[in-house]
Every structure is written in C-alpha cells, then in structure tokens.
Amino acid sequence: MNTKPGFYTGFILLNFVIFLLPQLSSKSTRPNFIIIIGDDVGWDAFGCTGMKEARTTSIDKLANESCMMTRFYCSVSQCAPLRAELYTGLLPKNNGVLANAVKEKRTGVKNIADHLIPLGYKVGLSGKKHFGLGSAKIDVIPGFASNANGSNQVHSFDGVEKYVSQAKMKGNLFCVIIGTTHAHHPWDHGKESNYPVEKVKLRPHYIDTPAARQAVAKHAAEVEVLDQQVRETREFMKKMDLEKDTILIFLSEQGIAMPRGKWSPYEHGSRALCLAQWKGRILPRQTSALAMYCDIVPTLIDFAGGKDPHLDGRSLKELWTDNQAKSHRDEILISNVHPFWQKAIVTDTYKLIWTGHPEREHIWGNFTSKGKFFAKPWTEWKEKAQTDETAAHKIERVLQPKAFELYDVVNDPYEINDLSNLSEHQKRITTLRAKLNKLMTDCGESTTPPQATAPKKKKDKINRRKPRKASN
C-alpha cells in the first residue's frame, strides 16, 4: 500500500471532489424561470390552436419548440382567483380567493416567492399583479402597466433586463413574471384593421351580428400585441444569453369576456394554453394531458431542486421531460361561486357541469354595461333573437343552463351538443357526479348549492315575434 504523504493528499482531494460533484451538478442544472401570462385570452386565440386569422407568429413558433399543453385549466375563470391559484399552487377554497368579488381569509398561505427565495431565487413581477397572498415579497419590476383596464398602455423591457442583470451579478437565480394586460378590455390596442370583420370566424355558440364580429377583431388585435411581447421577451433572452439556462413558460389565462367565456365554467372561459420551453431539456411536443394553473408552482420547485411542497398542484416536470409520460391528472375541478354557483368536472373526454340554481338567468351584469364593448354583442343578440329562432335558442342556452349538462369536449370544445338527456350517458353522468362530489369534498367545498337569492327581474327574457329560421 502506498503510504506517501502525496497519496493521502490526493486521496482526500479526490473524495472531496466526488462529494462536491452532485452539488455542483445540481446547481448548474437548476434553471431560471421567465413566465409570460396573458389576460382574458383562452386557448383558442392563436394560430397554433386553429384560429386561422390570428397573427401570432411568435407564439406559434414558441409552440413548435415547447411542450404545448392544450388542456390546461383554471379552477375559476376570473383574474384574481386564477392568479391566486397560479402563485400559490392552491385551489380557491384553500387559498381563499373564490372569485374577484368573494374572498375568505386564510392563514399560512405561501406564495411563489415564499417557495423560491429559500432555494436561492430572486422573484419579481412586471405588469399586472392582481395578487396579495403570502408573506414573502414579490419584487416590483417597472416596465409593464399594472392596471389591465387602461387605454394607451406602453411597455418596456428595460426594467426586466436590469433586474436579470443584477440577479446574475450577485450569483442569484431568478424567476421573472411578465404580467401582460392583453387581451383585457377595453380592447383598444393593436390594429383592428388587420382583421376585416367580414373574414373573422365566429365561435359556433356566437350569434352573427356586426358587434360580435367587431369584438372578435378587437380581441384578435390585442392578442397580436401580446404576441409581439412574446417576441420581445425571446429577443431579450437571446441578447442576455439566457436560453440555455432558462425555462420560458407562456400562459394564456382565462378566456375572452364574451358569453360562456370569462366568468363561466365552459371551455371558452376556463381552458388555457400552456407552453414550456427549455432547449435540450423540455421535450418539444403537443400533449392533451390535463393540467391546472396550480401545477406551476410545484413544477418550478421541482426544477429548482426543492422538496415536494404538498400543495394542490402537482409537478409537471416529468410530463415536460419524459417522452414516456402521457398523462398528468385524471380530472379537473372547476369551481365558480360568483356571479353564479356552477361546478364542473373535466376528464380526458367529457365535462359535467352542475348549475346550482338553473332557475336564475345566467348572464353577468357586465354584459348589460354601457361602458364595455363586449356588452354590445349581447344587446344585438337579444334583438336578433326576437325574430330569429336560431339566435333565440343560443340566447336561451346562455340564460337558462340545465341543472346538469354533459359535453364531449374533445369533439365539441364549444359545448354545443348537450348529451345529458341521452340514455347511453346516464351511467357516465352518475359516475361523474360522484367524482365531482369527491373532488369538492376533498378540497373543503360544500356539495350543497348555497341558498338561492330572491328572484331578480327577468331583464333578458326573450319575447319572440314571428320566429324564422336563419343560417348563422
């Protein structure tokens, strides 16, 4: 045996290096995160998801290079509860933000910064926040407007670049969130003229009127501005040489502010697009695996090397990096309490929607507001429904949903064909009702609809006169 002093020194050094290698390797493979989140724009607003008139070349290009998730859901299709779900990894009943107008105090709720700062990350947000839970501070980064309701908004990446530069200089990893304001109302950004109203394609549950076509054009122009901001994000990432060590996540948020969109449990409101890109690490592919906004925080913690935080969300790391992973969740719980109590369970093929008070007219007051453009189509739709049987039927489906509706959301993503009356689906409905009750019970929700409020005046009752068939 060699007993020379140099041998012992080398032996000790070798063991030290072997001990240190996993830690060095772990640190070198921990990524930064940049998250872009849209505003009032669902999964169906992009070229990559089938909107032919969309001008979203940057998002479409990113989709081709990403794990593209087309069945990504929010539990509540409103700004505040969606962002609370995103930034806490908890469902609304557990984080306390049940709706924009309904909040319950919760103690011990942690936010994205509470989880990532102990792992060595700087966490900052530029733009719309709409969130105030947790104890750790999320740094405010200047550059994007904090209020989504304003006109003539401008943006700059200077603040984001400075924040990233300072984090890198100090040896910190970073998580930067860019909270865009598009395509939130007032829909006056972008070039509406890029979308000739005679060429826009209406969703099948819309009624063909001038204001409906203009609403689609206005919204598409806003989405084009969002696309430009995605392009600029990628340009600044390239300029700062961030691509090799940064995960870029794009989230589209809840759907457009139109009937059966935002504020509703239907696919047009609750379903989003999620894109995750990290060159050489995240597999570029398209998946229909079910996932939710609450899954993002556990995913970031997993990539950052942290322990499972045991939240409502579940890490997407395996789905994003393992080609053998095909699924993520068996069911999704959608949980609206305001403006209407509606719950839903989504599976790989079907959605069951439970409406607590079907006797009420289910149209949100914003659709009768004179100050919001998206109220104009509703006014036209009601007028057309007076003489058009097809329009009257579509209006009635918005106003008076049945207690239980069943849809095949794979083949019928706009939920036109309610299957709940068909005998071959009765066993499925019974099974889904039981699963929905269990999901609600597991997260602390009551399975009894709240007591009905006093009946309101039937402002939107349709009095049809001389109905006639019309193509739409």
C-alpha positions as CSV (number, residue, x, y, z in Angstrom):
1,M,0.0,0.0,0.0
2,N,1.3,3.4,-0.9
3,T,1.8,5.5,2.3
4,K,3.4,8.6,0.8
5,P,2.0,12.0,2.0
6,G,1.1,12.9,-1.6
7,F,-1.0,9.8,-1.9
8,Y,-3.1,10.8,1.2
9,T,-3.5,14.4,-0.1
10,G,-4.6,13.2,-3.5
11,F,-7.0,10.6,-1.9
12,I,-8.6,13.3,0.3
13,L,-8.9,15.7,-2.6
14,L,-10.5,13.0,-4.9
15,N,-13.1,12.2,-2.3
16,F,-13.8,15.8,-1.7
17,V,-14.4,16.3,-5.5
18,I,-16.6,13.2,-5.6
19,F,-18.6,14.6,-2.7
20,L,-18.9,18.0,-4.3
21,L,-19.8,16.9,-7.8
22,P,-23.5,16.2,-7.2
23,Q,-23.9,19.6,-5.6
24,L,-22.1,21.4,-8.4
25,S,-24.1,19.4,-11.0
26,S,-27.3,20.2,-9.2
27,K,-26.6,23.9,-9.1
28,S,-25.5,24.1,-12.7
29,T,-28.7,22.4,-13.9
30,R,-31.1,24.5,-11.9
31,P,-32.8,26.8,-14.3
32,N,-34.0,30.4,-14.2
33,F,-37.7,31.0,-15.0
34,I,-39.5,33.5,-17.1
35,I,-43.3,33.4,-17.1
36,I,-45.4,35.4,-19.5
37,I,-49.1,35.5,-18.6
38,G,-51.8,36.9,-20.9
39,D,-55.1,38.4,-19.8
40,D,-58.6,37.3,-20.9
41,V,-57.3,35.2,-23.7
42,G,-58.2,31.5,-23.9
43,W,-56.6,28.5,-25.6
44,D,-58.4,29.2,-28.9
45,A,-57.0,32.6,-29.8
46,F,-53.8,31.5,-31.6
47,G,-52.7,30.2,-35.0
48,C,-51.2,27.1,-33.3
49,T,-54.5,26.2,-31.8
50,G,-56.5,26.7,-35.0
51,M,-57.5,30.3,-35.3
52,K,-56.7,30.8,-38.9
53,E,-56.9,34.6,-38.9
54,A,-54.7,35.0,-35.9
55,R,-51.4,36.9,-36.3
56,T,-49.4,35.1,-33.6
57,T,-46.3,34.1,-35.4
58,S,-44.1,34.4,-32.2
59,I,-46.4,32.3,-30.0
60,D,-46.8,29.8,-32.8
61,K,-43.1,29.5,-33.2
62,L,-42.7,29.1,-29.5
63,A,-45.3,26.4,-29.5
64,N,-43.3,24.4,-32.1
65,E,-40.3,24.5,-29.7
66,S,-42.2,23.8,-26.5
67,C,-44.2,21.2,-24.6
68,M,-47.5,22.6,-25.8
69,M,-50.4,21.8,-23.4
70,T,-53.8,22.4,-24.9
71,R,-55.9,21.1,-22.0
72,F,-54.7,23.5,-19.3
73,Y,-57.4,24.8,-17.0
74,C,-58.1,27.4,-14.3
75,S,-60.4,26.5,-11.5
76,V,-62.1,29.9,-11.7
77,S,-62.2,31.9,-14.9
78,Q,-61.6,35.3,-13.3
79,C,-58.4,37.3,-12.9
80,A,-57.9,37.3,-9.1
81,P,-58.7,33.7,-8.3
82,L,-56.7,32.5,-11.4
83,R,-53.6,34.4,-10.3
84,A,-54.1,33.3,-6.7
85,E,-54.2,29.7,-7.9
86,L,-51.1,30.3,-10.1
87,Y,-49.0,32.0,-7.5
88,T,-49.9,29.7,-4.5
89,G,-50.3,26.3,-6.1
90,L,-53.6,26.0,-4.2
91,L,-57.2,25.7,-5.3
92,P,-59.5,28.6,-4.5
93,K,-61.1,27.0,-1.4
94,N,-57.6,26.6,0.1
95,N,-56.1,30.0,-0.8
96,G,-59.3,31.9,0.0
97,V,-59.7,33.8,-3.3
98,L,-63.0,32.3,-4.5
99,A,-63.8,35.0,-7.1
100,N,-62.9,38.6,-7.9
101,A,-65.6,39.7,-5.5
102,V,-65.5,36.8,-3.0
103,K,-62.5,36.3,-0.7
104,E,-62.1,34.4,2.6
105,K,-59.2,34.9,5.0
106,R,-56.7,32.0,5.1
107,T,-53.6,31.7,7.3
108,G,-50.3,30.2,6.4
109,V,-50.7,30.5,2.6
110,K,-47.4,30.7,0.8
111,N,-46.7,32.4,-2.5
112,I,-44.3,31.7,-5.3
113,A,-41.6,33.9,-3.6
114,D,-42.0,32.1,-0.3
115,H,-41.1,28.9,-2.0
116,L,-38.4,30.0,-4.4
117,I,-36.4,32.6,-2.3
118,P,-35.1,29.9,0.1
119,L,-33.9,28.0,-2.9
120,G,-31.7,30.9,-4.0
121,Y,-34.1,32.7,-6.4
122,K,-34.9,36.3,-6.8
123,V,-38.6,36.6,-7.7
124,G,-40.0,39.7,-9.5
125,L,-43.0,40.7,-11.5
126,S,-43.5,43.4,-14.1
127,G,-47.1,44.3,-15.0
128,K,-50.5,43.2,-13.8
129,K,-50.3,41.6,-10.4
130,H,-53.8,41.2,-9.1
131,F,-52.5,39.2,-6.1
132,G,-51.6,39.7,-2.5
133,L,-51.2,36.5,-0.6
134,G,-48.2,35.0,1.2
135,S,-45.5,36.6,3.4
136,A,-42.5,36.9,1.0
137,K,-42.3,40.0,-1.2
138,I,-42.5,39.6,-4.9
139,D,-40.3,42.4,-6.3
140,V,-41.9,45.0,-8.4
141,I,-40.2,45.4,-11.8
142,P,-41.0,48.6,-13.8
143,G,-41.8,48.4,-17.4
144,F,-45.3,46.9,-17.9
145,A,-48.6,48.5,-16.8
146,S,-50.0,47.3,-13.5
147,N,-53.6,48.1,-14.5
148,A,-55.2,46.0,-17.2
149,N,-58.2,48.3,-17.7
150,G,-56.3,51.3,-19.2
151,S,-56.0,52.6,-22.7
152,N,-52.8,53.8,-24.4
153,Q,-50.6,51.5,-22.4
154,V,-46.9,51.2,-23.3
155,H,-44.3,48.8,-22.1
156,S,-40.5,48.5,-21.8
157,F,-38.2,45.6,-21.1
158,D,-35.5,47.9,-19.6
159,G,-36.6,47.1,-16.0
160,V,-36.7,43.3,-16.7
161,E,-33.2,43.4,-18.2
162,K,-31.8,45.4,-15.3
163,Y,-33.4,43.0,-12.8
164,V,-32.0,40.0,-14.5
165,S,-28.5,41.6,-14.8
166,Q,-28.4,42.4,-11.1
167,A,-29.5,38.9,-10.2
168,K,-26.8,37.4,-12.4
169,M,-24.1,39.8,-11.0
170,K,-25.0,38.7,-7.5
171,G,-25.0,35.0,-8.4
172,N,-28.7,34.6,-7.9
173,L,-31.1,32.5,-9.9
174,F,-34.3,34.3,-10.9
175,C,-38.0,33.9,-11.6
176,V,-39.4,36.8,-13.6
177,I,-43.1,37.1,-14.3
178,I,-44.3,39.4,-17.1
179,G,-48.0,40.1,-16.4
180,T,-49.3,41.5,-19.7
181,T,-52.5,43.4,-20.0
182,H,-53.6,41.9,-23.3
183,A,-56.3,41.0,-24.3
184,H,-58.2,42.5,-21.4
185,H,-60.9,45.0,-22.1
186,P,-61.1,47.9,-23.3
187,W,-59.8,46.2,-26.5
188,D,-58.3,49.3,-28.0
189,H,-54.7,48.2,-28.5
190,G,-53.3,46.8,-31.7
191,K,-54.5,47.3,-35.3
192,E,-58.1,46.2,-35.6
193,S,-57.9,46.8,-39.3
194,N,-55.7,43.7,-39.6
195,Y,-58.8,41.7,-39.0
196,P,-61.5,42.5,-41.6
197,V,-64.8,41.8,-39.9
198,E,-66.3,40.0,-42.9
199,K,-63.4,37.5,-42.7
200,V,-63.3,36.7,-39.0
201,K,-64.6,33.3,-37.9
202,L,-67.1,33.3,-35.1
203,R,-67.3,30.7,-32.4
204,P,-70.2,28.3,-33.0
205,H,-72.1,29.5,-30.0
206,Y,-71.9,33.1,-31.1
207,I,-74.7,34.9,-33.0
208,D,-73.6,36.6,-36.2
209,T,-74.1,40.3,-35.7
210,P,-71.9,43.3,-36.6
211,A,-70.8,43.9,-32.9
212,A,-69.9,40.2,-32.5
213,R,-67.6,40.3,-35.5
214,Q,-66.0,43.6,-34.3
215,A,-65.5,42.1,-30.8
216,V,-63.6,39.2,-32.3
217,A,-61.5,41.6,-34.5
218,K,-60.7,43.9,-31.5
219,H,-59.7,41.0,-29.3
220,A,-57.5,39.5,-32.1
221,A,-55.7,42.8,-32.4
222,E,-55.0,42.7,-28.6
223,V,-53.7,39.2,-28.9
224,E,-51.4,40.3,-31.7
225,V,-49.8,42.9,-29.2
226,L,-49.4,40.0,-26.8
227,D,-47.6,38.1,-29.5
228,Q,-45.3,41.0,-30.1
229,Q,-44.4,41.0,-26.4
230,V,-43.6,37.3,-26.5
231,R,-41.3,38.0,-29.4
232,E,-39.6,40.8,-27.5
233,T,-39.2,38.5,-24.5
234,R,-37.4,36.0,-26.6
235,E,-35.2,38.7,-28.1
236,F,-34.1,40.0,-24.7
237,M,-33.4,36.4,-23.6
238,K,-31.2,35.8,-26.6
239,K,-29.4,39.1,-26.1
240,M,-28.7,38.2,-22.5
241,D,-27.7,34.6,-23.3
242,L,-30.4,33.2,-21.2
243,E,-31.8,30.5,-23.5
244,K,-29.5,27.6,-22.3
245,D,-30.3,28.0,-18.6
246,T,-33.8,29.5,-18.5
247,I,-37.3,27.9,-18.7
248,L,-39.7,30.1,-20.6
249,I,-43.4,29.5,-19.8
250,F,-46.3,31.1,-21.6
251,L,-49.8,31.0,-20.1
252,S,-52.8,32.5,-21.9
253,E,-55.0,33.0,-18.8
254,Q,-58.8,32.6,-18.9
255,G,-61.0,33.1,-22.0
256,I,-62.4,36.2,-23.7
257,A,-65.0,38.3,-22.0
258,M,-67.9,37.0,-24.0
259,P,-71.0,34.9,-23.1
260,R,-69.9,31.4,-22.0
261,G,-66.3,32.7,-21.8
262,K,-64.8,34.5,-18.9
263,W,-66.8,34.1,-15.6
264,S,-68.1,30.7,-16.8
265,P,-67.1,27.1,-16.4
266,Y,-67.3,26.4,-20.1
267,E,-64.2,25.6,-22.2
268,H,-64.4,29.1,-23.9
269,G,-63.7,30.6,-20.4
270,S,-61.8,28.0,-18.3
271,R,-59.4,26.4,-20.8
272,A,-56.0,27.9,-21.5
273,L,-52.8,27.3,-23.5
274,C,-49.6,26.5,-21.7
275,L,-46.2,26.5,-23.5
276,A,-43.0,25.4,-21.7
277,Q,-39.6,25.7,-23.5
278,W,-36.1,24.9,-22.4
279,K,-33.7,24.0,-25.2
280,G,-32.4,20.5,-24.8
281,R,-34.2,19.8,-21.6
282,I,-38.0,20.2,-22.2
283,L,-39.4,18.0,-25.0
284,P,-41.0,19.9,-27.9
285,R,-44.3,18.1,-28.3
286,Q,-48.0,18.6,-28.1
287,T,-50.0,17.0,-25.3
288,S,-53.6,16.9,-24.3
289,A,-52.7,15.8,-20.8
290,L,-55.0,17.5,-18.2
291,A,-53.3,20.2,-16.0
292,M,-54.1,23.2,-14.0
293,Y,-52.6,26.6,-13.1
294,C,-51.9,25.3,-9.5
295,D,-49.5,22.9,-11.1
296,I,-47.0,25.6,-12.0
297,V,-45.5,26.4,-8.5
298,P,-44.8,22.8,-7.7
299,T,-43.2,22.4,-11.1
300,L,-40.9,25.4,-10.5
301,I,-39.9,24.0,-7.1
302,D,-39.2,20.6,-8.6
303,F,-36.9,22.1,-11.3
304,A,-35.3,24.3,-8.7
305,G,-34.3,21.2,-6.6
306,G,-36.7,21.8,-3.8
307,K,-38.8,19.2,-1.9
308,D,-42.4,18.5,-2.7
309,P,-44.4,21.3,-1.1
310,H,-47.6,19.1,-0.9
311,L,-49.9,21.7,-2.5
312,D,-53.0,21.1,-4.6
313,G,-50.8,21.4,-7.6
314,R,-48.6,18.6,-9.0
315,S,-45.2,19.0,-10.7
316,L,-45.3,18.9,-14.5
317,K,-41.5,18.1,-14.7
318,E,-42.0,14.5,-15.7
319,L,-44.5,15.3,-18.4
320,W,-42.3,18.0,-19.8
321,T,-39.1,16.0,-19.8
322,D,-40.0,12.3,-20.2
323,N,-41.3,11.1,-23.5
324,Q,-42.9,8.2,-21.8
325,A,-45.2,10.4,-19.7
326,K,-48.5,10.8,-21.4
327,S,-50.9,11.9,-18.6
328,H,-50.9,14.2,-15.6
329,R,-54.3,14.4,-14.0
330,D,-57.4,12.2,-14.2
331,E,-59.8,15.0,-13.5
332,I,-60.0,18.8,-13.3
333,L,-62.3,20.6,-10.8
334,I,-63.8,23.9,-11.9
335,S,-65.4,25.9,-9.1
336,N,-67.4,29.0,-9.8
337,V,-69.2,30.7,-6.9
338,H,-69.7,34.2,-8.3
339,P,-71.6,35.5,-10.3
340,F,-73.2,32.1,-10.4
341,W,-72.7,28.9,-8.5
342,Q,-71.5,26.4,-11.0
343,K,-69.2,23.4,-10.6
344,A,-67.7,21.2,-13.2
345,I,-65.5,18.1,-13.6
346,V,-63.4,17.7,-16.7
347,T,-62.0,14.3,-17.7
348,D,-59.9,13.3,-20.8
349,T,-63.0,13.4,-22.9
350,Y,-66.1,14.7,-21.0
351,K,-67.2,17.6,-18.9
352,L,-70.1,17.5,-16.5
353,I,-71.4,21.0,-15.4
354,W,-73.6,21.4,-12.3
355,T,-75.6,24.6,-12.1
356,G,-76.8,25.2,-8.6
357,H,-79.7,27.5,-9.5
358,P,-80.9,26.8,-13.0
359,E,-84.0,28.9,-12.4
360,R,-81.8,32.1,-12.4
361,E,-80.8,33.9,-15.6
362,H,-77.1,33.2,-16.1
363,I,-75.9,36.4,-17.6
364,W,-73.3,38.5,-15.8
365,G,-74.2,42.2,-15.2
366,N,-71.1,43.3,-17.2
367,F,-72.9,42.2,-20.3
368,T,-75.5,44.9,-19.8
369,S,-72.9,47.7,-19.1
370,K,-72.9,50.6,-21.5
371,G,-69.2,51.2,-20.9
372,K,-67.9,47.9,-22.1
373,F,-67.7,46.9,-25.8
374,F,-68.4,43.3,-25.1
375,A,-71.9,44.3,-23.9
376,K,-72.7,45.5,-27.5
377,P,-72.9,42.0,-29.0
378,W,-75.2,40.8,-26.2
379,T,-77.6,43.7,-27.0
380,E,-77.6,42.8,-30.7
381,W,-78.0,39.1,-29.9
382,K,-81.1,39.8,-27.8
383,E,-82.6,41.9,-30.6
384,K,-81.9,39.3,-33.2
385,A,-83.4,36.6,-31.0
386,Q,-86.8,38.4,-31.2
387,T,-87.3,37.2,-34.8
388,D,-84.6,34.5,-35.3
389,E,-85.3,31.1,-33.9
390,T,-81.6,30.0,-34.1
391,A,-80.5,33.2,-32.2
392,A,-83.3,32.7,-29.7
393,H,-82.1,29.1,-29.0
394,K,-78.5,30.3,-28.4
395,I,-79.6,33.1,-26.1
396,E,-81.8,30.6,-24.1
397,R,-78.8,28.3,-23.7
398,V,-76.8,31.1,-22.1
399,L,-79.6,32.3,-19.9
400,Q,-81.0,29.0,-18.7
401,P,-78.5,26.3,-18.4
402,K,-79.8,22.9,-17.1
403,A,-79.0,21.6,-13.7
404,F,-76.6,19.1,-15.2
405,E,-75.0,19.4,-18.7
406,L,-72.7,16.8,-20.2
407,Y,-70.3,17.5,-23.1
408,D,-67.7,15.7,-25.2
409,V,-65.2,18.5,-25.1
410,V,-62.7,16.7,-27.4
411,N,-65.1,16.6,-30.3
412,D,-67.3,19.5,-29.2
413,P,-64.9,22.0,-27.5
414,Y,-67.5,24.9,-27.6
415,E,-70.1,22.6,-25.9
416,I,-72.9,22.9,-28.4
417,N,-74.3,19.4,-28.1
418,D,-75.5,18.6,-24.5
419,L,-75.5,14.9,-24.1
420,S,-77.2,14.8,-20.7
421,N,-80.6,13.6,-22.0
422,L,-79.2,10.6,-23.9
423,S,-79.8,7.2,-22.2
424,E,-76.4,5.9,-23.1
425,H,-74.8,8.6,-21.0
426,Q,-76.8,8.2,-17.7
427,K,-74.3,5.8,-16.1
428,R,-71.5,8.2,-17.0
429,I,-73.3,11.1,-15.5
430,T,-73.9,9.2,-12.3
431,T,-70.2,8.3,-12.1
432,L,-69.0,11.9,-12.9
433,R,-71.4,13.3,-10.3
434,A,-69.9,11.1,-7.6
435,K,-66.4,12.0,-8.7
436,L,-67.3,15.7,-8.7
437,N,-68.7,15.5,-5.2
438,K,-65.5,13.8,-4.0
439,L,-63.3,16.4,-5.6
440,M,-65.3,19.2,-3.9
441,T,-65.3,17.4,-0.5
442,D,-61.5,16.7,-0.7
443,C,-60.8,20.4,-1.0
444,G,-63.3,21.5,1.6
445,E,-66.2,22.7,-0.6
446,S,-69.8,22.1,0.3
447,T,-71.6,19.8,-2.1
448,T,-74.9,21.7,-1.4
449,P,-75.6,24.8,-3.5
450,P,-76.0,28.0,-1.4
451,Q,-79.5,29.2,-0.7
452,A,-81.0,30.9,-3.7
453,T,-81.3,34.7,-3.6
454,A,-84.6,36.4,-4.2
455,P,-85.6,36.1,-7.9
456,K,-84.4,39.0,-10.0
457,K,-86.4,40.8,-12.7
458,K,-86.2,39.0,-16.0
459,K,-84.4,41.7,-17.8
460,D,-83.1,39.4,-20.6
461,K,-86.3,37.5,-21.2
462,I,-86.7,36.9,-24.9
463,N,-90.2,37.7,-26.3
464,R,-90.0,36.1,-29.7
465,R,-92.1,37.5,-32.5
466,K,-92.6,35.6,-35.7
467,P,-89.6,33.4,-35.4
468,R,-87.9,32.4,-38.7
469,K,-85.1,30.1,-39.4
470,A,-81.8,31.8,-40.3
471,S,-78.3,30.5,-41.0
472,N,-75.6,31.6,-38.7
